[in-house]
Amino acid sequence: MATRWGICGAGKISHDFSVAMKTLPPGDHQIAVIASRSLERAKEFAKKHGIAKAYGSYEELANNPDIDVVYLGVLHTEHWRVGLLFLKAGKNVLCEKPFAMNSRQVKDLVAAAKKHNVFLMEAIWSRCFPVHAEVRRLLAEEAVGDVKLVKAYFGSPQLHIPRSVEKELGGGALLDIGVYCLQFVLMVFNGERPESVQATGVLLDSGVDESVVVAMKFSRNRVAVCAFSISARLLNDAVISGTKGSIKVLGPMHCPTTLVVNDKETEYPLPEPSLPLNFTNSTGLRFEAEEVRQCLLKGLKESPRMPLADSVLLTEIMDEIRKQVGVAFSQDSQ
């Protein structure tokens, strides 16, 4: 039986996710419904992607009994509210990153998923890429000896994009792209909580972070450094340095196709899209869709590749970084 998806939100990422789905066997995945707050947008989206049903409200999707899982592609300021709507309706949910605006909201979502006994995953698609699977395998067999330092950089000039710069839209480098650098570090260190987090950065006039540098210290004298910016283009790579060599994930590290292990380079090509994409390497969204399918088939309530504990820790670290850099959202005082 195909996994029947309901897409919530008819924006750019939902478009790319739907295009990525077309690269998977139709017998395994089917988008059954698209829901938007605008029925017109939903119908337009349905026509473009060949989806049978279009809804003009999220509630209709929550009440549809013929959906196996909801892909939540709305703006992250809405993840908490809309996520709770689906979880309370007994729906399995794949929620776009960042999971929510702060760790309190994330813990609410996790608690709701457990209470209603449904699957929940933060869509850190990077974790589902073959490159990341290979990185985990290499680390497990200590291919570069003892890991000493991890660095991850991500910079993309997007000051012209409202959702990147406006506080009301949950803007800033941290929540949009810094999350990828931090999740990479947590993956390398197996979801361990850092002993210390030190962050410094600069803010835009709107009060969100433009560029941030984070240094983290972990147990056994291991360190990590992350830098991310929405005003400058960085190399967007990630490097794991150990006592016996290094592992480099070449840019774009958040959706990578090239891995360099001790100077030996391997390519992991992606399928071609059937429609133009909004974001880099978006056909790679297929990997998280397949991960969700495999989890559901096994009866799992969370993904071993992106466990809910990792999502909670990730958001707690982001809360701490925001505190140090001086970024506060209205959601923090609710």
Phi, psi and omega in degrees: 000138177288146172285124184264116184261144167246127180263128179250114182104125184254036181270198187294317183289325177295324176300309182297320179299318180293323177294319179298324180300328181293345179272358179257157180300129181298338176288346181258326185224136178218128174272112186267330187216143167241130178239132176223163176288344177247118180299325179299313178296321180297316180295319179298315180296316181300319181294315182296324186253005178065046180258132188294319186242140176232131179244147177261016175206154179286330182299321179299321178292318180299329183268359180280117184282348186263026180244133179274325184204146178254131172264118185263101184248024179279172179301143187295342174295340182259353186303316183297308183296309184286325177300315179297323178303312182287319181296319179291337178273005177079025181263141169288144186224132166252110187256128179305158176274157345293148186309316179197190186277335179202175186291332177297316179296319180298317180296326175299315181295316180298317180296320179295320179297318180292318181298319184263006174054049180238163179282138177217136178212138171279131187281062172279081188302332180309319185297339184264355180289145177305324179302315181291325177297319179293321177300314180297321180295315180297320179293321180297326179262015176052046183297335179243024180074213178279126179289130181248321185216136176239134174232142178217124181240140176211113177225133183214121182292106181221035178291348180272355183261118184308316184293343179277333189246340184270131183297321182296337180262012178072037185288182180112157182291321186302304186289332183274308185237334178299328179306325181291320179295314182294319181295328179296314178300314180296325178296314180298320182264024172055040176070020179282143178282130178294150178286329177210150178229122177236124184232144172219150183190179177238145183253156171278167177301334181287350178095005175257162184282132178267311179219137182221143172239132182234130174244130180235141177246133179245172179301165177057037173057040177252143182229162177217146176227132180234142174224134179214148187207143173256012179244345183224149176275126176252178180294334179060038179247171177224136182230132176250117181251127181237181182290343182236019179145193183218154175241123179244126171262109183288154180297147358281115186297339182277344176213065195278152175234358181227131180236134177239115180247113184046050177074002176263119186262135176231136180259142176233083188292155179256154175292155179283144178281151178272343177226157177300144182257158177271330186234163182298135171054030187295343176295344176292352173295343178301327185293321179287327177297316180291324176300316179298315179303312181297320178297315181295320179297329180272357181076019179283152179255355173206164182268132176295339179282328176223075182297155181297328177298324177294320179295319179296312180299316178305314182288327177296319177295319179294324176299316181295318178297315179299321180298315182290325183274337177095037177249121177234136176255158179301329180296337183291334183257007182277000000 
